[in-house]
């Protein structure tokens, strides 16, 4: 991908953007449930084309801290 983008083509460039979404493995089902409506709501409020958002099903964020952690 060419990283130099002229300002005049900014709108065209942003319509090609793809976002990779990573979450905790424990949250994956919830993310998949709310994903589509959240994507549409963001595009509507931001006044942009819907982005292509992919949920990463292979790499996850670290789990939430345990309440039983030692200090």
C-alpha distance (Angstrom), angle and dihedral (degrees) to the residues before:
residue distance angle dihedral
X1 . . .
X2 3.78 . .
X3 3.81 107.8 .
X4 3.80 96.6 -161.6
X5 3.78 107.5 88.3
X6 3.77 123.5 179.0
X7 3.81 114.3 -130.3
X8 3.82 91.0 -123.3
X9 3.80 89.3 63.9
X10 3.81 96.3 45.3
X11 3.81 93.3 108.9
X12 3.80 91.9 50.6
X13 3.79 90.7 48.3
X14 3.80 94.8 50.2
X15 3.80 91.4 51.0
X16 3.81 87.5 61.3
X17 3.79 95.7 52.5
X18 3.78 120.5 123.2
X19 3.80 121.3 -162.9
X20 3.79 122.4 -153.8
X21 3.80 110.2 -150.6
X22 3.78 119.6 -156.4
X23 3.77 124.9 -172.9
X24 3.77 139.4 164.6
X25 3.78 113.7 -72.4
X26 3.81 88.8 -121.6
X27 3.83 89.7 57.4
X28 3.80 97.7 47.4
X29 3.82 96.1 99.7
X30 3.82 92.0 49.6
X31 3.81 91.5 47.4
X32 3.80 90.3 52.3
X33 3.82 91.2 49.6
X34 3.83 97.0 51.7
X35 3.79 98.0 28.6
X36 3.81 101.7 96.1
X37 3.81 97.1 45.1
X38 3.81 91.8 45.4
X39 3.81 90.3 50.8
X40 3.81 91.7 52.3
X41 3.81 93.3 44.6
X42 3.81 91.7 51.5
X43 3.80 92.8 50.2
X44 3.80 91.4 47.8
X45 3.82 95.3 48.9
X46 3.80 94.6 41.6
X47 3.81 91.8 46.6
X48 3.79 92.4 -128.9
X49 3.77 138.3 120.7
X50 3.76 113.8 -85.4
X51 3.77 107.3 -88.6
X52 3.75 121.1 -130.6
X53 3.78 101.7 -111.1
X54 3.77 120.3 -173.6
X55 3.79 122.5 -165.4
X56 3.81 111.0 -138.5
X57 3.79 106.6 -130.5
X58 3.81 94.0 178.7
X59 3.82 107.8 48.8
X60 3.79 119.3 47.6
X61 3.79 136.4 -172.0
X62 3.82 116.1 -108.8
X63 3.80 115.9 -81.3
X64 3.79 120.5 -96.6
X65 3.80 115.8 -85.5
X66 3.77 114.9 -89.5
X67 3.80 118.4 -114.3
X68 3.79 86.8 -137.8
X69 3.80 96.6 60.0
X70 3.77 117.5 139.9
X71 3.80 118.7 -119.5
